[in-house]
Amino acid sequence: MDFSIKAFDAKNSIAAAKTGCVAVGVFENKKLSQAAKSLDVNGDITAALKSGDITGKAGTTLLLRGLKGVAAERVLLVGLGSDDAVTEKSFSSGVQAAIKALSTINSADAIIALPMAEVKERDLSWAIRTVVQAGREAVYRSDAQKSKKDPAYAGVKKLALAVPNNAQAKLALAQAVAIANGMQLTKDLGNLSPNVCTPSYLADTAKKLGKDFKFSVEVLDRKQLEALKMGSFLSVTNGSEQPPKFIVLKHMGGKAKDAPVVLVGKGITFDTGGISLKPGAGMDEMKYDMCGAGSVLGTFRAIGELDLKLNVVGIVAACENMPSGRATKPGDIVTSMSGLTIEVLNTDAEGRLILCDALTYAERFNPAAVIDVATLTGACIVALGHHNSGLFTRDDDKHNALAQELLNAGKAASDTAWRLPIGELYNEQLKSNFADLANIGTPGGASCTAAAFLENFTRKYTWAHVDIAGTAWKSGGAKGATGRPVPMLTNFLIGRAG
C-alpha cells in the first residue's frame, strides 16, 4: 500500500476531491467531524446518523455511495466514539475498521480524512503512524513458502492522508513508512521456516542490507569466534550442523567521534532446548527465537531508509540450539569471552549464553548505550502477558534516564514496555558451587535472574535489556511474527538523532 499526503482548504475542498472513497469520522452523539460536515452537502450523512444506520461507536462503519455535491464515488463513515475526546483506543479502532472496509471496495485509491490532530494526548505524527501501520498490516501476507498463495489483497492500494502538507507531516509519513518496512522485514524473517532462516540466512540478509543502505557488514565464523574465546556462545552451537554466525552491522550516520548506540539481538534460529529438550507441543514456534536478531535487522532497515544522523552498531549472535552427541550437557562449565565461567544447569537457557559474549564484544565500540533484545524467558510472558515487553536496567541516574528514553519511545510508538527489577538479590540466585555463575537461578523471578545474569557482562557501559518473549509473535489463529519492537527501537534512535 502506498501512502501520500493531500492537503485541503477552502479553495481545494475535500468535497471536490475525485477519488474512490473518502473516510470521515462521526461520533456517538450524532455529531460529525469537520471533514464529515464538509461532505454533508445535502444532509445525507446527518440523515444516516439520525436513522441509526451507524451509531458512531468506535470501530463501526457505514459505506455511502453517490452523495450529491461530493466528487468521491463513496463516503465511508467511521465511528470514533465520544466527541468530547477522541481517545487513542477509539481512534485506533476507527482506523482499523476503516482499513478493513477499504479492503473490500473496488477502487485503487482513497482518502483518510479522520481527525488526526485531535486525538487526546497524541500528536499528528502518532496518528499518521497508526494509519500507515494499519494499512501495511492489512496487505501483509505470510505465504512466501506456499505453493498456492493466499488471496491477494484486492482493496485500495493508494491511500492519501488528509493532513497539512508541511514538514512535520512529511517527516512523520517518511518515518512511518520506514518503520513499517523494518517491521515487514522482521516479520518475514520470523515467519520463515527454520530450515530456511538459518544463521547463514540471517548473515546473507545483513549483507543485502549493507549493499542496499551502505552499511558496513562483517560476519565472523567459528574460527574467528574461537580466536575471540567466545566459549559461552560456541557452547550453544555444539549440537548443530548449522555453522554459527556473528554478524556486525555499522550505520555511521553521525559524527566520526560520536559514541555509537549498539543494538544486540538474540538469533537462535531454532531452539529445541538442547539436551534439556522442550516439550513437543508448540516447539514449532521456537523458530521465533531469532526475533531479537530479526528486530535488530528490521531496525537497521528503518534507519537506513531514513539515513538517520546517528552512529549505530548492530550485533547479531546467530546459531541453532540442537541436541546431539556433541551438544553441551547440563553440568558442563564453559568460559565466556569476559573470562567468567558459567555452569550450564539447563541447556534451554541458551539465549543468555550467546548474549553474554555478544555484550562483551560490544565493549570495543566504547558505546553511548547498549540495548540487547531477546525472546529470553517464558517468565516474562507470565509477568506481562503479550502487551508489554520487559525492560531491565541498573538502578542509577544514567540507567534510569536510558530506561525512561526507551519507555517514552515505546509509548509514542504504541510498542510499549514495562520496567522490571534486577540487582544483587537476583544475582544471589545465580551462585554456583563450581563456576562464577550458573546460567539459571533458583526458583522465582526467572525473567529477573536472566536479566541479572546478562548484567554481569555489561558493567563497562550503559545498558538495557528488552525481553520480547511475549510480544515478538502471536500464537493460535493469528500465528505470526509481530515486528515488535522495531517501532520502539527506531523511535528511540530517532530521538537520539535529535
Residue pairs with C-beta under 8 A, 6 or more apart in sequence:
1 135
1 136
1 138
1 139
1 153
1 156
1 157
1 158
1 159
2 157
2 158
2 159
3 131
3 132
3 135
3 159
3 160
3 161
3 173
3 176
3 177
4 158
4 159
4 160
4 161
4 173
5 160
5 161
5 163
5 165
5 169
5 170
5 173
6 17
6 111
6 160
6 161
6 162
6 165
7 162
7 163
7 164
7 165
8 14
8 17
8 113
8 162
13 38
14 22
14 35
14 38
14 39
14 111
14 113
14 162
15 38
15 39
15 41
15 69
15 70
15 71
16 71
17 71
17 72
17 111
18 71
18 72
19 71
19 72
19 73
19 107
19 109
19 110
19 111
19 160
20 72
20 73
20 74
20 105
20 106
20 107
20 108
20 109
20 110
20 156
21 63
21 72
21 73
21 74
21 75
21 76
21 102
21 105
21 107
21 110
21 111
21 156
22 35
22 39
22 70
22 72
22 74
22 75
22 76
22 110
22 111
22 113
23 75
23 76
23 78
23 98
23 101
23 102
23 110
23 111
23 112
23 113
23 114
24 32
24 33
24 35
24 36
24 39
24 45
24 75
24 76
24 77
24 78
24 113
24 114
25 32
25 33
25 35
25 36
25 77
25 78
25 79
25 80
25 86
25 94
25 113
25 114
25 115
26 32
26 33
26 36
26 45
26 49
26 54
26 56
26 77
26 78
26 79
26 80
27 33
27 56
27 79
27 80
27 81
27 82
27 83
28 55
28 56
28 57
28 79
28 81
28 82
28 83
29 56
29 82
29 83
30 46
30 49
30 50
30 56
31 56
31 83
32 40
32 45
32 46
32 49
33 80
33 113
33 114
33 115
34 115
35 113
35 114
35 115
35 162
36 45
36 77
39 45
39 67
39 70
39 72
39 75
40 46
41 67
41 68
41 69
41 70
42 67
42 68
42 69
44 64
44 67
44 68
45 64
45 67
45 75
45 77
48 54
48 62
48 64
48 77
49 56
49 77
53 62
54 60
54 61
54 62
54 77
54 79
55 79
56 79
56 80
56 81
57 79
57 81
58 79
58 80
58 81
58 89
58 90
58 91
58 93
58 94
59 79
59 90
59 93
59 94
59 96
59 97
60 78
60 79
60 97
61 76
61 77
61 78
61 79
61 97
61 98
61 100
61 101
62 76
62 77
63 74
63 75
63 76
63 77
63 101
63 105
64 74
64 75
64 76
64 77
65 73
65 74
65 75
66 73
67 75
72 111
73 107
74 105
74 107
76 98
76 101
76 102
76 110
78 94
78 97
78 98
78 101
78 114
79 94
79 97
80 86
80 90
80 91
80 94
80 114
80 115
81 87
81 90
81 93
81 94
82 90
85 120
86 115
86 118
86 119
86 120
87 119
87 120
88 119
88 120
88 121
88 122
88 414
91 114
91 119
91 122
91 127
91 130
92 130
92 134
92 414
94 114
95 112
95 114
95 130
95 131
95 134
96 134
98 112
98 114
99 131
99 134
99 135
99 137
99 138
100 138
102 110
102 155
102 156
102 159
103 138
103 153
103 154
103 155
103 156
104 155
105 155
105 156
106 154
107 155
107 156
108 156
108 157
108 158
109 156
109 157
109 158
109 159
109 160
110 156
110 158
110 159
110 160
111 159
111 160
111 161
111 162
112 131
112 159
112 160
112 161
112 162
113 162
114 127
114 131
116 124
116 127
116 128
116 131
116 161
116 162
116 163
117 123
117 124
117 127
117 163
119 126
119 127
124 163
124 168
124 169
124 172
125 168
125 171
125 172
125 175
125 176
126 412
126 414
128 161
128 163
128 169
128 172
128 173
128 176
129 172
129 175
129 176
129 179
129 413
129 414
129 487
130 414
131 159
131 161
131 176
132 173
132 176
132 177
132 179
132 180
133 176
133 179
133 180
133 183
133 487
135 159
136 180
136 183
136 184
138 153
138 155
139 153
140 184
140 187
141 149
141 150
141 152
141 153
142 150
142 187
142 191
142 480
143 149
143 150
144 188
144 191
144 192
145 192
145 193
145 196
161 169
161 173
163 169
174 306
175 306
175 490
175 494
177 305
178 301
178 302
178 303
178 305
178 306
178 490
179 302
179 413
179 486
179 487
179 490
179 491
181 301
181 302
181 305
182 298
182 299
182 300
182 301
182 302
182 305
182 483
182 486
182 490
183 298
183 482
183 483
183 484
183 486
183 487
184 298
184 483
185 205
185 294
185 297
185 298
185 301
186 291
186 294
186 295
186 297
186 298
186 481
186 483
186 486
187 294
187 480
187 481
187 482
187 483
188 481
189 197
189 202
189 205
189 290
189 293
189 294
189 297
189 298
189 481
190 197
190 287
190 288
190 290
190 291
190 294
190 472
190 473
190 480
190 481
191 480
191 481
192 201
192 287
193 287
194 269
194 270
194 286
194 287
194 320
197 269
197 287
197 290
198 242
198 269
198 320
199 242
199 243
199 244
199 245
199 267
199 269
199 318
199 319
199 320
200 242
200 243
200 245
201 269
202 245
202 247
202 267
202 269
202 290
202 293
202 294
202 297
202 316
202 318
203 219
203 245
203 247
203 318
205 297
206 215
206 217
206 219
206 247
206 249
206 297
206 300
206 314
206 316
207 217
207 219
209 215
209 217
209 249
209 297
209 300
209 301
209 304
210 216
210 217
210 249
212 304
213 251
213 300
213 301
213 304
213 305
214 304
215 249
215 250
215 251
215 300
215 304
216 249
216 250
216 252
217 247
217 248
217 249
217 250
218 247
218 248
219 245
219 246
219 247
219 248
220 228
220 245
220 246
220 247
220 248
221 243
221 244
221 245
221 246
222 234
222 237
222 243
222 244
224 246
225 233
225 234
225 244
225 246
226 234
228 337
228 357
228 361
229 335
229 337
230 246
230 336
230 337
230 357
230 361
231 334
231 335
231 336
231 337
231 357
232 334
232 335
232 336
232 337
232 342
232 353
232 354
232 356
232 357
233 244
233 246
233 317
233 319
233 337
233 353
233 354
233 356
233 357
233 358
234 244
235 328
235 332
235 334
235 344
235 353
236 268
236 274
236 319
236 321
236 328
236 347
236 350
236 353
236 354
237 243
237 244
237 319
237 320
238 324
238 326
238 327
238 328
239 274
239 275
239 320
239 321
239 322
239 323
239 324
239 326
239 327
239 328
240 319
240 320
240 321
240 322
240 324
241 322
242 269
242 319
242 320
244 317
244 318
244 319
245 267
245 316
245 318
245 319
246 315
246 316
246 317
246 318
246 358
246 361
247 267
247 293
247 314
247 315
247 316
247 317
247 318
248 313
248 314
248 315
248 316
249 296
249 297
249 300
249 313
249 314
249 316
250 260
250 311
250 312
250 313
250 314
251 300
251 303
251 304
251 308
251 310
251 311
251 312
251 313
251 314
252 260
252 311
253 303
253 307
253 308
253 309
253 310
253 311
253 312
253 497
254 260
254 309
254 310
254 311
254 497
255 311
258 310
258 311
258 368
259 311
259 365
259 366
259 367
259 368
260 310
260 311
260 312
260 313
260 365
260 367
260 368
261 310
261 311
261 312
261 313
261 367
261 368
261 369
261 370
261 371
261 493
261 496
262 312
262 313
262 314
262 315
262 362
262 365
262 367
262 369
262 370
262 371
263 296
263 299
263 300
263 312
263 313
263 314
263 315
263 370
263 371
263 372
263 373
263 489
264 292
264 296
264 314
264 315
264 316
264 317
264 355
264 358
264 359
264 362
264 370
264 371
264 372
264 373
265 290
265 292
265 293
265 294
265 295
265 296
265 297
265 314
265 315
265 316
265 317
265 372
265 373
265 374
266 289
266 290
266 292
266 293
266 317
266 351
266 354
266 355
266 372
266 373
266 374
266 375
266 376
267 290
267 292
267 293
267 294
267 316
267 317
267 318
267 319
267 354
268 286
268 289
268 290
268 318
268 319
268 320
268 321
268 350
268 351
268 354
268 375
269 287
269 289
269 290
269 318
269 319
269 320
270 286
270 287
270 289
270 320
270 321
270 322
271 278
271 286
271 289
271 320
271 321
271 348
271 350
272 278
272 283
272 286
272 321
272 322
272 323
273 321
273 323
273 347
273 348
274 321
274 322
274 323
274 327
274 328
274 347
274 348
274 350
275 323
275 327
275 328
275 329
275 330
275 347
276 330
276 346
276 347
276 348
277 323
277 348
278 286
278 348
282 475
285 473
285 475
285 479
288 375
288 472
288 473
288 481
289 321
289 351
289 375
290 318
291 375
291 468
291 472
291 473
291 481
292 351
292 372
292 373
292 374
292 375
292 468
292 472
293 316
293 317
293 318
294 481
295 373
295 468
295 472
295 483
295 484
295 485
295 486
295 489
296 314
296 315
296 316
296 373
296 489
297 314
297 316
298 483
298 486
299 314
299 486
299 489
299 490
299 493
300 312
300 314
302 486
302 490
303 310
303 312
303 490
303 493
306 494
308 493
308 494
308 497
309 497
309 498
310 493
310 496
310 497
312 493
313 362
313 365
313 367
315 358
315 361
315 362
317 354
317 355
317 357
317 358
319 354
321 347
321 348
321 350
327 347
328 334
328 344
328 347
329 344
329 347
330 344
330 345
330 346
330 347
331 343
331 344
331 345
332 343
332 344
333 341
333 342
333 343
333 344
333 434
333 435
334 341
334 342
334 344
334 353
335 341
335 342
336 342
336 356
336 357
336 360
336 457
337 356
337 357
337 360
337 361
338 356
338 357
338 360
338 456
338 457
340 356
340 436
340 437
340 456
340 457
341 435
341 436
341 437
342 353
342 356
342 435
342 436
342 437
342 438
342 439
343 432
343 434
343 435
343 437
343 438
343 439
344 353
344 439
345 432
345 438
345 439
345 440
346 439
346 440
349 439
349 440
349 450
351 374
351 375
351 376
351 450
352 376
352 439
352 450
352 453
352 454
353 439
355 372
355 374
355 454
355 457
356 453
356 454
356 456
356 457
357 457
358 372
359 370
359 372
359 454
359 457
359 458
359 463
360 457
362 370
362 461
363 460
363 461
366 461
367 461
367 462
368 462
368 496
369 402
369 461
369 462
369 463
369 464
370 458
370 461
370 462
370 463
370 464
371 406
371 463
371 464
371 465
371 466
371 489
371 492
372 454
372 463
372 464
372 465
372 466
373 466
373 468
373 485
373 489
374 465
374 466
374 467
374 468
374 469
375 467
375 468
375 469
375 472
376 447
376 450
376 451
376 465
376 467
376 469
377 390
377 446
377 447
377 450
377 467
377 469
378 446
378 469
379 445
379 446
379 447
379 450
380 389
380 390
380 420
380 447
380 467
380 469
380 470
381 469
381 470
383 390
383 420
383 447
384 390
384 418
384 470
385 470
386 470
386 471
386 474
387 416
387 470
387 471
388 416
388 417
388 418
388 470
388 471
389 410
389 415
389 416
389 417
389 418
389 466
389 467
389 468
389 470
389 471
389 484
389 485
389 488
390 417
390 418
390 420
390 447
390 451
390 465
390 466
390 467
390 468
390 469
390 470
391 403
391 406
391 407
391 417
391 418
391 419
391 420
391 464
391 465
391 466
391 467
392 419
392 420
392 421
392 422
392 448
392 451
392 455
392 464
392 465
392 466
392 467
393 399
393 400
393 402
393 403
393 419
393 422
393 463
393 464
393 465
394 422
394 423
394 455
394 463
395 421
395 423
398 462
399 462
399 463
399 464
402 462
402 463
402 464
403 419
403 464
405 492
405 495
405 496
406 417
406 464
406 466
406 488
406 492
407 416
407 417
407 419
408 495
409 488
409 489
409 491
409 492
409 495
410 416
410 417
410 485
410 487
410 488
410 491
410 492
412 491
413 487
413 488
413 490
413 491
414 487
415 484
415 485
415 486
415 487
415 488
415 491
416 488
417 466
417 485
417 488
420 447
420 448
420 451
421 448
422 448
422 451
422 452
422 455
423 452
426 441
426 445
426 448
426 449
426 451
426 452
427 452
427 455
427 456
429 441
429 442
429 444
429 445
429 449
429 452
430 437
430 438
430 440
430 441
430 449
430 452
430 453
431 437
431 438
432 438
437 453
437 456
439 453
440 446
440 449
441 449
441 450
441 452
441 453
442 449
447 467
450 467
451 465
451 467
454 465
455 463
455 465
466 485
466 488
468 484
468 485
471 482
471 484
471 485
472 481
472 482
472 484
473 479
473 480
473 481
473 482
474 480
474 482
